[in-house]
Each structure stands twice: as structure tokens, then as C-alpha cells.
Amino acid sequence: MNHDRGMKKWRPFASMPEQYTGLQDVINKQAEVPQPLLTEEQMEQINFTLIEALHTNKQVYLTYYKKGQFITEKGFIQFVDSLGNLFVFIDEVFELKNKMKLSELVDVRFT
């Protein structure tokens, strides 16, 4: 007699993907950090480095704050609008144009 016909194999976490998603959200929330407040001097230095990178076409490391995390990317500055609080950079990996707010920047350094 075959007793296991019609019975599903037990998979402890596969049966509740919404719990897994919820758990991942909790883990991500715990890893979040608040956005740092930059001094006027730090903001001026970032702006100066952006302008220099734009005019010399030097590659930079951009560190920015997004959704509770710091992200660092390598790329080239294509456009800076200090009054409009935005800049455009082309990332090294995908060579895509990325428009971003200057207020999200935490640090800019030459590679």
C-alpha cells in the first residue's frame, strides 16, 4: 500500500514566502543608519570636487545615502547644478546616466 500518495514534501520556509519577505524587511531595517548631517565645509568640499571632476573628466568615488544605507559607486561627473540641487554621473559598471540630488551625497573622492 502506498501511504505517501498525495502528500507534499515538507519544505519549512518555502510554504510562507511572505514571512521570508517580512523577515528580510526586519533585517534590512536593523541595518539602516540615519543620514549624516554635513557641515558647510564638507558640502563646499564635495561641490569643489564635483566641479573639478567635471572639468578634468577624472573618475571619482561617489558615496551617497539612499534608503538607510551608504552606497559607493565609481564613475564620471557629467553635469552639476548646485542651485537645482542635482548632478548627473555616468557609472563605471553599466555606463548609465544617473541623476541624483546633491543633498544625497556624503562624500566624493578621486580614484
C-alpha positions as CSV (number, residue, x, y, z in Angstrom):
1,M,0.0,0.0,0.0
2,N,1.4,3.5,-0.9
3,H,0.8,5.8,2.0
4,D,2.6,8.9,0.7
5,R,0.5,9.4,-2.4
6,G,-0.9,12.9,-2.5
7,M,1.3,14.1,0.4
8,K,3.6,17.0,-0.2
9,K,7.2,17.1,0.8
10,W,7.6,19.3,3.8
11,R,9.6,22.5,3.0
12,P,9.7,24.6,6.1
13,F,10.3,28.1,4.6
14,A,9.0,27.7,1.0
15,S,5.4,27.5,2.1
16,M,5.4,31.0,3.5
17,P,7.2,33.4,1.2
18,E,5.5,36.4,2.8
19,Q,7.1,35.5,6.1
20,Y,10.5,35.3,4.4
21,T,9.9,38.7,2.8
22,G,8.8,40.2,6.1
23,L,11.8,38.8,7.9
24,Q,14.1,40.2,5.2
25,D,12.5,43.6,5.8
26,V,13.1,43.4,9.5
27,I,16.8,42.6,8.9
28,N,17.1,45.4,6.4
29,K,15.5,47.9,8.9
30,Q,18.0,46.9,11.6
31,A,20.9,47.6,9.2
32,E,19.7,51.1,8.4
33,V,21.7,54.1,9.5
34,P,20.5,57.8,9.7
35,Q,21.6,60.2,7.0
36,P,24.6,62.2,8.3
37,L,24.4,66.0,8.5
38,L,27.3,67.5,6.7
39,T,29.0,70.7,7.8
40,E,29.1,73.7,5.4
41,E,32.8,73.0,4.9
42,Q,32.1,69.4,3.9
43,M,29.4,70.5,1.4
44,E,31.8,73.0,-0.1
45,Q,34.5,70.4,-0.5
46,I,32.1,68.0,-2.2
47,N,30.9,70.7,-4.5
48,F,34.5,71.7,-5.3
49,T,35.5,68.1,-6.1
50,L,32.4,67.6,-8.3
51,I,33.2,70.7,-10.3
52,E,36.9,69.7,-10.6
53,A,35.9,66.2,-11.7
54,L,33.5,67.7,-14.3
55,H,36.1,69.9,-15.8
56,T,39.0,67.5,-15.8
57,N,36.9,64.4,-16.6
58,K,38.6,62.5,-13.7
59,Q,36.9,59.4,-12.3
60,V,35.5,59.7,-8.8
61,Y,34.1,57.6,-6.0
62,L,30.7,58.8,-5.0
63,T,29.3,57.9,-1.7
64,Y,25.6,58.7,-1.2
65,Y,22.8,57.9,1.2
66,K,19.8,56.0,0.0
67,K,17.1,54.2,1.9
68,G,19.1,54.0,5.1
69,Q,22.3,52.8,3.6
70,F,25.6,54.2,2.2
71,I,26.3,53.3,-1.4
72,T,29.6,53.9,-3.1
73,E,30.0,53.9,-6.9
74,K,32.7,54.8,-9.3
75,G,32.0,57.0,-12.3
76,F,32.4,60.2,-14.2
77,I,30.6,63.5,-13.4
78,Q,28.7,64.8,-16.5
79,F,26.7,67.7,-15.1
80,V,26.4,69.7,-11.9
81,D,23.6,72.1,-11.0
82,S,24.3,73.5,-7.5
83,L,21.2,75.8,-7.5
84,G,18.9,73.0,-8.7
85,N,20.4,70.5,-6.1
86,L,21.3,67.9,-8.7
87,F,24.1,66.3,-10.6
88,V,24.5,63.6,-13.3
89,F,27.1,60.9,-13.3
90,I,27.9,58.0,-15.5
91,D,28.6,54.9,-13.5
92,E,31.6,52.7,-14.4
93,V,29.8,49.4,-14.4
94,F,26.9,49.9,-16.7
95,E,27.9,53.3,-18.2
96,L,24.4,54.6,-17.5
97,K,23.5,58.2,-16.7
98,N,22.3,58.6,-13.1
99,K,20.6,61.8,-12.0
100,M,20.9,62.4,-8.3
101,K,20.3,65.1,-5.6
102,L,23.4,66.8,-4.3
103,S,21.8,66.5,-0.8
104,E,22.1,62.7,-1.0
105,L,25.9,62.9,-1.4
106,V,28.0,62.1,1.6
107,D,31.5,62.0,0.1
108,V,33.3,62.5,-3.3
109,R,36.9,61.4,-3.8
110,F,39.1,61.0,-6.8
111,T,40.0,57.4,-7.7
